Amino acid sequence: MFGETDLTGEYDIAADGSMTFPLIGALNAMDLTPEQLSHAIATRLQRGYLRDPSVVVSVIAYRPFYILGEVEHPGAYPYAPNLDAMSAVAVAGGFTYRANRRRVFIRHAGQTDEQPYTLRQAVPIQPGDTVRVGERFF
């Protein structure tokens, strides 16, 4: 079938959301759920390649998130769905005694600047984000 013996496989999605799939080439997976990505691939395969493609997408691994600053164990940690800033701090062993427990700074994947967020509400963390816990000042 079009020189492709097997379309089944593991495919990486780059930090910018782009991916390449046999026969259809590049496509953007940014902000798509696995179901939406399945539909997008199937739709493109139907355009002259396959009659009734069956496409299933599942996430094998997410990019890690990073946490640094005033936490007990700064570093890279595996991302889990629905992660928020307080959970990220907990994964890193909690705040140090010098930590500012009211806000964090987050640099989202693909961005160059970090943004401050208050911890009064759940602050979502995405794969590839860097969370920095600052020092408190008396």
Buried (B, 14 or more C-beta within 10 A) or exposed (E): EEEEEEBEEEBEBEEEBEBEBBBBEEBEBEEBEEEEBBBBBBEBBEEEBBEEBEBEBEEEEBBBBBBBBBBEEBEEBEBEEEBBBBBBBEBBEEBBEEBBEEBBBBBBBEEEEBEEBEBEEEBEBBBBBBBBBBEBEE
